[in-house]
Amino acid sequence: MSKADKKDARKHDKPAPSLAGGGVQATPPMIPTSGPGLQSIPQPMAMTDVKTLRERARKSIDDGAVTDSYTADRKQVVRLLNEALATEWVCVLRYYRHYFMASGMLADSVKAEFLEHAHQEQEHANRIAERIVQLGGEPDLNPDTLTARSHAEYKPGQDLRDMVKEDLIAERIAIDSYREMILFIGDRDTTTKRILEDVLAQEEEHANDMADLLDGWVG
């Protein structure tokens, strides 16, 4: 036997430490997994067997993409998405107005931002409307109630700088609005959550663009 083997054997033959003053072998401490002040360790979710999946899919097929595993309040989610849809369309219209009305020395570069944002807000509106239909709802595009249902306001702006300021304020409203929707929906509707997260990320970019324009404003 080599020296390394002998050393390893001695290490494994070494007796376990005993409690002081007695000959009883110490028991390793138990690590609690639940109890007051402790969060229980989550157990992995069992996957549904194929037979059940197939049987479940044949039920309520008129619901389309909404299956039994959808746990959110569908009506509530559709209502929130219609508010988001109204917000996006009000932002589209406001950006287009600012694009056409912009004038002055800095107008050309700022107009380009207004137009780009208008196009992107319309893309947001399209994605949200599509999701509403997937959930069995109807996109509410009634122009008579659009501004009342929108979270952001339609502010024409007095001049070019005021237009930028109003767009920044509207983006900040949208950011908080989307963040609250995402937290409310959570993982009960991961598709809607992902769409709103994508929209939120771009709204934050828009707010940053408008803030940069204001920060570098001269005159």
PyMOL commands that set and color helices and strands:
alter all, ss='L'
color gray80, all
select helices_A, chain A and resi 3-13+50-57+61-63+74-101+107-134+146-149+160-188+190-215
alter helices_A, ss='H'
color red, helices_A
deselect
rebuild
show_as cartoon
